[in-house]
């Protein structure tokens, strides 16, 4: 470079510094700020490159694999002793590149033993994540595990460790598609209240059994952690392999049984009149009552002449299966219309205590509309039936069936049905690891609930007021909160509602409405669902997919909102005029005082009473903690307001407005 050119650059630099100092001297002093743009927009957010298993753009790589678990399950319910006796035939397919000499399985019923890890960590104040201290003969009784093969059955050794069981194999399951078939005989007594995910509710017409975690289930073996054996202590939910399920549930003949999947033998378990109504419901847009409240106590409402009946269900490509049983059930159903033209059924089973148009009389309507909306918006509902079981459980999801509190009514019933069936998409279709990343199912689901609720019945239950994120900013970014990217077991229980449900949902709403816009966001979100349907994504896979399909580097957002509990505080500091003349335009200065960076929305009101909006991109904060820009007004500015619609979680609204 020539000396003359260097001298010119130096003079220009000194001149710019002098002008900058003069301008800075004319401004009010910048308030104290903790914002560090090097940290917020720093590199190396992703700690690994894409590979042949998980691509850099967020989709599964060309060699992505996952193992498969198919179950043939038979259970017999004794409604007097509450004991469930089970038989499981498991076919496990090892698609991994490694041979496997042992298997790990989940035994979640063992949580309810009084000497379990989960019981040991319950604080004195109590918890929803255990069995409420019930002292009973809890846990799985594993009677035998046999290896099935052409050479005869072989008894296998196994070791139970709290809520996990290791099964030792005489020969490795070979890599790349090797299979092993086991038969497990077991029994257990379910708790009356099982960590808000299963239990038994007494009603005036009999017990309601909501049955889950009812068979030994395969732990996931994946390319991220190998065997996923984090114990079930209550807070973290589940991480499961996909497969096909064949269920046979034997119960007293006066019980009605509902379960995941399609009922294969309705002619064996319903009366002729109920069978006619069942078939009518399969083609009805409105709810058809299959067993009415008056018929619950009528012996003629159940098939005569038998002490027990076996109900046969089947569900394919699912990660789990659950069921409910009771002599107290009212039963109704209606057809669901899916985008492909395929029909499915919405079904509700509930006691007379829950009946009525304010209660579960509208449950099937709610289920139908929620699932039809999400199927059209995101990805088609994959199961033959969607069944709601009212009972002791406040709200819990399983493939094709959900458990909801029997006292829910009106808006609360819509919300719990909509939320629990929203879990069809997360984590039933998109099978994230709930035990590590609860926000990837609860938060995503809470987000899609905002859209389905706005749509339902022209907004029947939509909030009449828009959410005020200024008012709740301290709640969702308070100093005592852990980051969203924490394991559920590492969160204070009082914080789980905010960090697993509420805050991730608010983040996605901001991402959709204020950062990407609905069109880009919806395309990216659908892409994530489609690419990871029936697979096991990690947070990285989600982040990368949203960035690539949305066409935006969002690492600053993931870092501030998900990886850290950073706060947002933008202040409107000052308004001056070019050369002191309002007709030449206004110089508006704003400050970023906290660690979070977000785009900026300003409302400018001028002396004539006109108002204008200015939108500034997040990039103004890439190398600045304060920003001054020229607004082309020709008259004096009366006020400048940051975030006039309260869409961002600004913790200090007092500095959001500058007034003349």
N, C-alpha and C positions, 0 to 999 in steps of 0.2 A: 504494500500500500504506500502511496506517495506521501511525503512529509506534509505537503500542502493540504492534502485531503485529511490527514490526521489532525492537523491544526484546526481545520474547519469543524471537524466533529467535536473537538475539545471545546471550541468557542460556543458551539450550539448547545453542548451539554451544560456548560457553565451558565449560559443564558437561561436555559430551561430551569436549572436549579434556582436561579435568582427569582424567576417569575413564580416558580412553585412556592418558594419561601414567602414571597410577597402575598400570594393568594392564601397560603396557610395562615399568615399573620392576620388576614382579614376575617378568617372564620372563627367561630366560637371554638374553644378547646374541645378536642375529641374526648368523650367520656371513656372511662376505663373499659377495656375490652379484653376478653380471654380468648378471642377467636384467633386461630392459627391456620392460615390457609395452606401452609406446608403440610400440616397434619390432615386437614380435611380433604384436600385434593392430592395427597401424596400417592406415589406409585406403589406397586407391589401389593395391591389388594388381594389378588389371587395368589395363593401360595404354591400352586402347581400348574403346569401346562396341561392342555388337552392331550388325551392319549387315545389309544384304539378302543378303550372301554367307555370313556366319557369325553366327548369332543369339546373343543374350545368354544364352540358356539352354543353349548348347553344341551345338545341332544345326545342320546346314546350313541356311542361309537360303533364302528363296524364289527367289533368283536365283543360288544356288550353281551353279558350272559346273566342269567339268574336261575336258581334251582326251582324245582316244582314239587309241591306236596299235594297229593290226592288223598282224600279221606273217605272211607266208608264207615259211617258211624251209626251205632244202634244204642239207644238209651231207654231205660225203663224207669218211670217215675212212680215212686210210692208216696202218695200225697198225705199219708198218715204220719210216716216217719220223716218225710222230706228227702229220703235217700234217693239218689240217682245211681243206677248201676249201668255201666257202659262197656261197650266193646268197640274197639277201633282197629280198622285195617288201614295202615298207612303205606302208600306207595311213594317213595321219595326218589326223585330223579336228580342226579348230580350233573349239572351242565357246566360246572366250573372247570378250570384247567388243572385243578388239583384232585388227586384221589383222597378220599376221606375214610379214615379208620375208625371214627367214632361220630356219633350224632349228639347234638344238644337239643333238648326240648324244653318248652315252657310248662310249668305247673302252677298256674296263677292261683288256684284254690288254696295253695299253701300259705298265701298271704294271711289268711284268716286264722291260722294257728297262733296261739298266744305267745309262742316263742319265735315267731318269724322276725326277719329284719324289719319288715314294714311295721309290725306292731311295736318293735323296740324304739322306733324313731318318732312315734306319735307324741306330741307335746302334751303337757298336763292340761292345756286348754282344749284338747280334743282335735279332731280332724275329720274331714269327709272321706279320707283316703284309707279306710280300713274297715273293720267289721263292728265298729262301735263297742268294742270290748266284749262281745258275745262269747261266752265260755261254752263251747260245744265241741263235738268230735269233728274238728275241721280238717280240711286238706284231703288231697288225693290218697286213696289206698290203692297202690299199684299191685295188683295180684300176680300178674305175669307179663313178660314181654318175650315174644317168640319171633324168630326169624323164619319167614315162610319161604320155602323153596321146593324145587322138584325132588330133592333128596330127602324131604321130610322136614318137619318143624324142629327148630333148635332153640332151646331156652337161652336167653341172653342175659348177661350181667349188666347191671345198671347201678348208678349212684345218684341219689336224690340230694341236692344241695339247695336248701331253702326253696325258691320258686323255680329252680332249674333241675333238669335231670340229664345226666350223661349216659348214653347207651353205647356199650362197647361191642364192636362188630368183629366177628372172627376173620373177616376178609374185607379189604377196602372196597368202598364203592368207587368204581373207576371213574376217571374224569371224562368229560365230554359226552355225557349221556348215560352213564351207568345207573342202574336202579337197585333199590333194596326195598323189600316188602316186610313190614312188621305187623304183628297183631298184639294189641295191648288190651288186657282186661283190667278194669278198674272200677272204683265206686267212690262216691263222696256225698257229703251232706252240704248243701249250699247254705250260706249265712242268711239270716233274715234281711240283713242290709249289707250288701257287698260292695263297699267302696264307691257307692253311687253308680254302679255299673250293672248290678244284678241284685236280685233279692226276692223276698216273699211278702206279699201284702194280704192281710186278712180283710175280707169283706163279708157282708151279711149273707152272701150266697156262696162263700167258699174262698179258698186261698187263690191268689194269682201268683204263679211262678214266672219270673222273668229270668231266663237261664242263659248264662254266658260263661266264657272261660271254663267250659264244661268237659273238655277233653285235652289230653296232652298234645301240645301244638309245637310244630317244628320251629326252632329258632332260625332266623335268616342267616345264611352264609353268603357273604357278598364280596365284591372286589374292593370295598372300602375298609372293612374291619375284620374280614374273615367271619368267624362265628360271633354273632351279636348276642351276648349272654348277660347283659345288664339285668340285675334282678328286678322283679316286679315288687315295688314297695308301696305302690298306690298312686303317687303323683303322675308318673309317666305312663302313657298308655301302651300301644302295641306296635310291633313291627313283625310282619308275617309274610310267608311265602304265598304265592298264588297257586290255585289248583282247582280241581273239581270235587264237589261234595255230594255224597249220597247219604241222606239222613232217614233213619227209621226211629220214630219216637212212639213208645208204647206207654199209654196212660190210662187211668180209669175211664170207662166208657162214657161217664157223664161229663168228662172234660172235653173242651174244644182246644185243639193244639194249632198254633200258627208258628211258622218258621221261615228262615231264609229260603228263597227259591220258590219253585213251582210245586204245588200239591199234586202228586201223581195219581192219587186214589180217592178223589172226592166221593165217588160212589160208595166207598166202603165206610166212610166216617160221617157222612151227612145223611139226614132223612131224605126221602124223595122230595118233599116240599122244599127243604133247604137246598138240595141239589138243583132244583128248578130255579130258585132265586139266585144261586151262585152263577148259573149259566146266563141268567138275565143280566146280572151285574157285569159280566164280561163284555157286554155290548151296550152298557148304559152310561150316558154322560153324567147323570145325576146319581146320587147315592141310593143303593138298593139295600134294604134291611134283610139280612139272611137269617138272623135270630134276634127277635125283638126283646125288649125289656120284660114284657109279659110272659114270653116263652121261656125265660131263663129258669124259672122254677117249675116248668111243666115237663114232667118226665118224657112226654111224647116228643120233645124237641131234641132228643138224642135217640140213636138207633137202639132198639130193644133187644133183649136176650143175650147181651154180652157183658162180661165184667170189665174187659179191657179192649181197647182198639189201638191198632198201629197206624200211625200217620206217616206217609212216605213222601219225602221232599227231595228235590234235586236242584242244585245251583252250580253253575260252571264258571270257571275263570274268576273265582272269588278268593279272598284272603282269609275268610272266616265264615262261620255260620252260627246262628243262635236261634232260640225258640222260646215260646211262651205257652203256658197251659193253665186252664182254669175251668171249673164248672160254672163260674160266675159271668162268663163272657157274653155280652151282646156282640153281634158280629154284623158288620155292613161292608159294602164294597162298591166300587165304580170302575169304569174303564178309564185308562190314561191313553192319550193320543200322542205318539212320539213322532219326531220329524221324518223318520224313514217310512212311516206308515205302519210300523209294528205297533201292536196293542199290548198293553200291560194292565195290571190291576192295582188300584189303591184299596187297601183293606184296613179296617180298624176293629180292634178287639178291646172291649172295655166293660167295666161293671155298671150296674144300674146307678151307683153313686156318681158316675161320671156322665150320665145320659143328659140329653137336653140340647137345644139349639145353641145355648151359650157355652156348652161343653163339647163332649166328644161326638155329639150329633153332627157337627161340622168337620170332624177330624179328617174324614175321607176327602171332603171337598178341599181342605187345606193341602193335604198331601198331593192330590191330583194336580192342583194349580202350581204348587211349588216345583214339582218334578217336571211338569210340562215346560215351565219357564226355563229352568236350568238346562233341560235337554236341548231346547232350541237355542239358548244363548251360548252354551259352552261345549257340551258333549252329550250324546244320547244316553239316557238311563239304560243300563245294560241288563237289568234283571227282569224276570217275568212278573214279579209282584213287589209291592212296597207296602209293608204291614206295620201299623202302629199298635203297640201293646201298652195299655194304661196300667200302671201299678205303682210300686214303691219307688222306683228309680225316677229321679227328676228329669233326666234326659241322657240317653246313651245310644250310640249308633253301631249298627252291624250291617253287613251286606243284605240289602233287601228287607231289613226289619229294624225297627227302633223301639226303645223303651222310653216312655214319657210318664211324668207324674199324673196320677189319676185325678188330682184336684184342679188341673190346669183348665182355664176357661178363656174364652174370647181371645184378646190379643196375645195373652200368655200362651194359649194353646197353639195359635198360629205360629208364634215365634219358636216354640220348642219343636213343633213338627217341621217347620221350615229349616231350622238349624240342624236337627238331627238327620234329616234327609239330604240337606246340603252336604253332609259328610259322605254321601255317595261319591262325590267328586274328589273330596279330600278327607280321608286317605283310602277310600275303597277303590276308586279308579286310579288315582295317582298315589301310589303306595309309599309315602314317605315314612321315615323312622320316627314314630310318635314318641318313643321313649327318649330320643335325643332332641327332637325338634318339634315340640308340640305346636308351635306357632305355624308350622307348615300345613297343619290341618285345621286347627281351631281358628287361627287368624284368617286364613284364606277363605274358610267357610263363613266366618262372620262377615267378611267383605262381600261375598256373593249374596248373603242374606239382605244386605242393604238394597240391592237391585231387585231381588225377587219380592221384597216387601213393598217397594215403591210400585211395582207392577201389579200386585195382587188386588183384584177387585177395584181397579182404578184408585189404588192407594188407600184402601179401607183402614189399614193399620199403620200407614206411613205417618211419621212424626209431623205434626203441624208446623213445627219450627225447625229451620235448618240448624245443624249442629254448630255450636259456638266453640271453636277450638281454642279461643283465647281463654274462655272460662275453665276449660278442662286441662289447660297446658300444664299446670303444676301437678295435676293428678297423673298424667301420662308420661311426664318427664321429671318427676320428683326425684330428689337426691337419694331417697331410700330404695329406689327401684334398681333391680339388676338389668343388664342388657337383655333384649329379646333373645339374642343368640346365646342363651343359657340353657342347660338341660333342665327340664321340668323339675327334676329332683333337687336342683340347686336354687330353686326359687322359694322365697317365703310364700307360704300358702296364701296369705292375704294379697299377694301380688300376682297370682296366676291369672286371675280374671283380666287384669290389665295387660299383662305381658304376653299371654298366649292368645287371647281373643281380641281385646279392644284396640290396643296400640298397633299390632300388625294390620288390622283392618283399616284404621285411620291412615296408616302409611300407604296402603294400597289405594285408598280413596284419593289421597293427595297425588299419588303417582298417576292415577287415571285422570283426575279432573284438572290438576294444576301443572303437571310436569310433562307427561307424554300426550295427554288428550285422549278422549275415549276411543277414537278410531285406532290409534297406534297401540294403546294399552290393550284393548280387547283382542286385537290380532295377536299380540305377543302372549297374552294370557291363554288364549285358545291354543296357540302353538305349544306352549308348555304342557298343557293338559294332553294334547294329542301325542306329542313326542314321548311323554312319560306315562301314558295310560298303561296300567298293569305292570309297571316297572317301579324301580326304587331310586328316586332322585335324592340328591343332597342339596343343601342350601346353595352351593356353588352352581349346581346345574340350573336351579331356578334363576339365580342372578344372571348367569351368562345367557340363558334363553331370553330373558326380558330385555337385556341389552342388545343382543343380536337381532331378535325379531322386532324390537321396538326402535332400533337404529339410534341408540343413545347410550353414551357412557354414563352409568348411574352409580359408579363406585363411591362417589361422595355421599350419595343417599344411603346406600347399604351401610357404609361405614358409620354414618351419624345416627341413623334411625334403628338399625338392627344390631350392629356390632357393638355400639356404644349407647349409653343413655345420655346423649347430648341434648342440650336445650337450645331454643331459638329465642332471640331477642333482637329485633331490629328497631332502631330509633330514627325518627326524622329530626335531624339536628338543626338544620338552618335553611333559609331561603334568601338569596341575594339576587341582584339583577346585573346583567352585563353592563359594565360601565355605569352602574347605578341607575340605569334607565330601564323601567319595566317594559317598555315597548320593544326592547332589543332581546327580550327573553330572560327567563329565570334560571339561576344556578341552584339546584336543589341538592343538599347533602344528606346522606343517610349513613348510619353506622351499624355494623354487625357486632354486637356486644357479647354474644355467647358463641359456643363452639359449632353449632349446627349451621349449615348453609342451605338456603332455599331460594327459589326465585322470588322476585319482589313484585307486588301489586300495589300501586299508589293511586289514590284518588285526589285530583287537584281541583280545587274550587277557586274561581277567579272573582274579581270585584263585581262583575256583572251578574254573578250568581250561577254562571255556567259551571258544569262539572265535567271532568275528563278523566279517563283511565290511562295509566302508563304501566306497561308490563316490562320488567327487566329480567333477563335470563340469569340463571344461577352463576354463569361465568363471570359476572361482575365481582364475585368474591374469590375468584381463582388466585388473585395475587393482591388482594386489597381487603382491609377490614373497614375501610370507609370509602364511599363512592359519591362523587359529585358529577351531575350530568346537567346538560342544558335542556330546558323545556321551552319550546318556541311560543311562549305567550306574548301578547301585545298589551297586556294589562296586568295590574298588580294581582298577586296571588293572595287570597284570603286564608286558605288552609291547605295543608297537604296531610293526607291520612294514609298510613301504611296498613295494608290488608283490611280494607273497609268491610269485607264480608266475613271476616274472622275465620278464614279457611285454613290458616296456618297456626300451629300451636305456640303462639308468642306469649312468653311468660310475664311480660311487663307491658300491658296495654297503655300504661300511663305515659310512655314516651313515644307512642305511635302517631301522635298528631302534632303538627306545627301549626300555630295560628299567628296571624299578623299581629 
